[in-house]
Amino acid sequence: MRKHKNKVIELFKREKPQGDSLNDFHRWLIDEKNKEQKEEAMSHLWDTPSIITQEEASDSFFHFSSRVNPLIQKTKKMKVMLRYVAAAVVFICIATSYMLTRQSATELNTIEFYSSIGEVNKVTLPDGSVIEMNSSTIIFYPDDFGKTTRTLYLNGEANFKVVKNPSVPFVVKSNQFAVTALGTEFNVAAYPEAESYYATLISGSIKVEDTDSRTEHKLNIGEQFSFHKETREYAISDVGLEEATAWQRGELIFKGATIQEIADVLQRHYGVIIQDKRKQRNKDKYNFKFQKNAPIAEVLEVLETVSDYSFQKLNEEMYFMKN
C-alpha cells in the first residue's frame, strides 16, 4: 500500500495534471483515509531531491519566480541556483497542493518568498512577526495568515521573531517536523540536502514535534534540537547563541562540522559549486570561525591547511575538492 501511495504522488509530480485531474488529486490527498501513508510518501519525496531533473528544476524555478515576492534577485549563477531549486521543487509544487489543501479550502492562495544564493533578507508577516531568511531559503504561507492560522512552511534556514498571540499559535513546518511558538525567537535550519535538521531556541519557549513518531520536545533557551536524517537519531544540546545566529551577521561559524557539511554551507554562502572528487572520505570534525565578507579563497586556504583536502579552482563558480 505504501509503495502505491509513492507511485501515485510521483506520477502526479511527473505528469503535472490540470483541471479536473488536479482537483481529483487534491481531494485524494486531503482525504483522511490512509493519511499516515500519504504523509510518509510526501516525506520520501522531500528526502530524495535527486529524482528532480535539471529540466524540471528550471521549469519550476521560472514558474515560481513569476509569482514570488520580490526578494528574489537576478543572478548570472543560474547553474548554481538550480542546484538548490531542484531540491525545493517538490516543496513548492507538491507541498503547496498537499499541506495547504488539507484545510479543505476550495481555492487557497499562497504567498511565497525566496532568498537567493548569498543573500540574507527580512520579511514582516501580516501578524507583525519578522523572519530573517538565510541564503537559498523559501517560505510560503496562506494569504489569510494571522487570522485563523499562523502556519508557514520553510525550506532552508530562517530566524523567527514571533509576535505573541496565544489564541493562534505560530507554527513552522519543515519535512516531518513542526515547531510551535506563542511569542519567542528561534532559528530553524531545514535544508533538504543537509545531513541534519536543527531547531534552536533563542528566547521564550518552543515545542518541536516529530509528526512521524508523534513525539514532542520542549526546548529551553540556548538549547538546540538536532535530527540526523540517515541515522534517524535526535539530540538536544546546549549551543552558543552566537553560533546559532552567526549567519545573520554574515559570519561563518562551524563547530564539529565535517568537510562535506562545511562545503554545503560555502556553496550556499558564496554561490559556487564544490564538486567532491575525493578518493577517500572521513568523518573528521572541524571548528572554524570566519568573519563577515571573508573571501572564499581565504576560507579554502584555511581548510587546506588543517585538513587532508585540497580545492582546485576551475572558474569563478566551480571548485574541485580532492585528497
LINFEN-V820359 format. One record per backbone hydrogen bond with DSSP energy under -0.5 kcal/mol. NH is the residue of the N-H (numbers start at 1). CO is the residue of the C=O. If there is no record, write none. Layout:
NH;CO + NH;CO
This chain:
5;1 + 6;2 + 7;3 + 8;4 + 9;5 + 10;6 + 11;7 + 12;8 + 13;9 + 14;10 + 15;11 + 16;12 + 21;18 + 22;18 + 23;19 + 24;20 + 25;21 + 26;22 + 27;23 + 28;24 + 29;25 + 30;26 + 31;27 + 35;32 + 38;34 + 39;35 + 40;36 + 41;37 + 42;38 + 43;39 + 44;40 + 45;41 + 46;42 + 47;43 + 48;44 + 48;45 + 51;48 + 52;49 + 53;51 + 57;53 + 58;54 + 59;55 + 60;56 + 61;57 + 62;58 + 63;59 + 64;60 + 65;61 + 66;62 + 67;64 + 68;64 + 69;112 + 71;69 + 72;69 + 78;76 + 81;77 + 82;78 + 83;79 + 84;80 + 84;81 + 85;81 + 86;82 + 88;84 + 88;85 + 89;85 + 89;86 + 92;88 + 93;89 + 94;90 + 95;90 + 96;92 + 98;94 + 99;95 + 100;95 + 100;96 + 101;96 + 101;97 + 102;98 + 103;100 + 104;101 + 111;141 + 113;139 + 115;137 + 116;114 + 118;268 + 119;116 + 121;133 + 123;131 + 125;123 + 125;129 + 128;125 + 130;161 + 131;123 + 132;159 + 133;121 + 133;131 + 134;157 + 136;115 + 137;115 + 137;134 + 138;155 + 139;113 + 140;153 + 141;111 + 142;151 + 143;109 + 145;142 + 146;149 + 147;144 + 148;144 + 149;144 + 150;169 + 152;171 + 153;140 + 154;173 + 155;138 + 156;190 + 158;188 + 159;132 + 160;186 + 161;130 + 162;160 + 162;184 + 165;182 + 168;165 + 170;181 + 171;150 + 171;169 + 172;179 + 173;152 + 173;171 + 174;177 + 177;174 + 178;209 + 179;172 + 180;178 + 180;207 + 181;170 + 182;205 + 185;203 + 186;160 + 187;200 + 188;158 + 189;198 + 190;156 + 190;188 + 194;191 + 197;227 + 198;189 + 199;225 + 200;187 + 201;223 + 202;185 + 202;200 + 203;185 + 206;219 + 207;180 + 208;217 + 209;178 + 209;207 + 210;215 + 211;176 + 211;209 + 214;210 + 215;210 + 217;208 + 219;206 + 222;201 + 223;220 + 224;237 + 225;199 + 226;235 + 227;197 + 228;233 + 229;195 + 229;227 + 232;228 + 235;226 + 237;224 + 239;222 + 244;240 + 245;241 + 246;243 + 248;245 + 249;245 + 249;246 + 250;247 + 251;246 + 252;290 + 253;251 + 254;288 + 257;286 + 262;258 + 263;259 + 264;260 + 265;261 + 266;262 + 267;263 + 268;264 + 269;265 + 270;266 + 271;267 + 272;267 + 273;317 + 275;273 + 275;319 + 277;275 + 277;321 + 286;257 + 288;254 + 290;252 + 293;250 + 294;291 + 299;295 + 300;296 + 301;297 + 302;298 + 303;299 + 304;300 + 305;301 + 306;302 + 307;303 + 310;322 + 312;310 + 312;320 + 313;311 + 314;312 + 314;318 + 315;318 + 319;273 + 320;312 + 321;275 + 322;310 + 322;320
